[in-house]
């Protein structure tokens, strides 16, 4: 039993989450929830062995949806003047929990242009993000390297990438993110993220519907736009994605 408090130095994972929250507080993120029909996807996925992860399926479906809805590839950039930057293709950021130096750490990896990649390739990239040595994953090395810099230099790098250069923000933070970590166990009610669009998903329910939690930057789009995107996302899942899964069976 301890009788006296102790002070714990912030580890690198806690430092980069502090930086993430610091810049996320400057975003105007609005959240919502929905459920989408995926019963036909469940059946096609079951017949396509080995199973393709739901993260890969959703990443490709969202990226395909961005062809019709360029808002999914846009970001609000405040410098040198307020404007919306539109990336020519999607970049998916996936949230991965790994162990680093004896503690769980949240890392972020990017998959460029998933709309042009087969589901199997996206799934292999996701698996590599989970199992490859941390030092061999470029996005992980970059995060560790930048977080070791002194605070003023680190914050300047984040500031330029997030608020001064849309191309850098899209490349290193993604045009959207998918977070499968929280949704497997619980649902969040708010999010502090600098990414313009974020998605979390839960397990498929007995009625064949999947709960989706989403967050979006209100400076980039409005809620009704996201509702329409959701309808098209469901259509893509039950058509293009099902066709690819059946072809891979």
Beta strands, then each sheet from edge to edge (+ up, - down):
strand 1: 29-37
strand 2: 74-77
strand 3: 83-86
strand 4: 91-100
strand 5: 103-112
strand 6: 176-179
strand 7: 197-204
strand 8: 209-217
sheet 1: 1+ 8- 7+ 6+ 4+ 5-
sheet 2: 2+ 3-
end
